Amino acid sequence: MTASDFLTFCGFLYRIQTMINFTFWRDGEYFVGFLTDFPEYQTQGLTMAELQENLRDIYKEVQGNKVPFIRRTMSLSI
């Protein structure tokens, strides 16, 4: 976490949380999934908690520009 992940209000320190959607399914004993905005980067975990932690790691890497050739979507007004 960095200082930008927190907000001070009335003398209290609050953690700012970002919500992001993910898609998952069971494959045998594993939970497999990907961040909806980045479907090409899949991960897995033996538990849902492990899958979610792995997805958080992917999000941090994508946001930190540590993953090359990230595909993003945008809207175009025509």
C-alpha positions in Angstrom: 0.0 0.0 0.0 1.1 3.5 -0.6 0.1 6.8 0.9 -2.3 7.4 -1.9 -4.4 4.4 -0.7 -5.4 6.4 2.4 -7.6 9.4 3.1 -7.5 11.5 6.3 -10.8 12.9 7.4 -11.5 14.6 10.8 -8.3 13.2 12.2 -9.1 9.6 11.2 -7.2 7.6 8.6 -9.4 5.8 6.1 -8.3 3.2 3.6 -9.7 3.8 0.1 -11.0 0.6 -1.6 -11.4 0.0 -5.2 -14.0 -2.5 -6.4 -13.4 -4.4 -9.6 -15.4 -7.2 -11.2 -14.1 -10.7 -11.8 -15.3 -13.9 -13.5 -14.6 -17.3 -12.0 -15.5 -21.0 -12.3 -14.6 -24.3 -10.7 -12.1 -26.6 -12.5 -11.8 -29.7 -10.5 -10.4 -28.7 -7.1 -9.4 -25.2 -8.3 -11.2 -21.9 -8.5 -10.1 -20.3 -11.8 -10.8 -16.7 -12.8 -9.8 -13.4 -14.4 -10.5 -9.7 -13.9 -13.4 -8.8 -16.2 -11.5 -5.9 -17.7 -8.4 -8.1 -18.3 -9.7 -11.5 -19.4 -6.4 -12.6 -20.9 -4.7 -12.8 -17.5 -6.2 -15.8 -15.7 -5.2 -17.2 -12.3 -6.3 -19.9 -9.9 -6.5 -20.8 -6.3 -7.4 -23.8 -4.1 -9.9 -21.6 -2.3 -11.9 -18.5 -3.2 -9.8 -16.4 -0.9 -6.6 -17.6 -2.6 -8.1 -16.8 -6.0 -9.1 -13.3 -4.9 -5.6 -12.7 -3.5 -4.1 -13.8 -6.8 -6.5 -11.5 -8.7 -5.5 -8.6 -6.5 -1.8 -9.3 -7.4 -2.7 -9.2 -11.1 -4.5 -5.9 -10.6 -1.5 -4.4 -8.9 0.8 -5.6 -11.6 -1.5 -4.2 -14.4 -1.9 -0.9 -12.6 1.8 -0.6 -11.9 2.6 -1.1 -15.7 4.5 -4.3 -14.9 2.6 -6.3 -17.5 3.4 -5.5 -21.1 0.8 -5.1 -23.9 -2.2 -4.5 -21.7 -5.4 -4.3 -23.8 -7.9 -1.8 -22.6 -11.4 -0.9 -23.8 -12.8 2.6 -24.3 -15.9 4.1 -25.9 -15.8 6.1 -29.1 -18.3 8.7 -30.0 -19.2 8.7 -33.7 
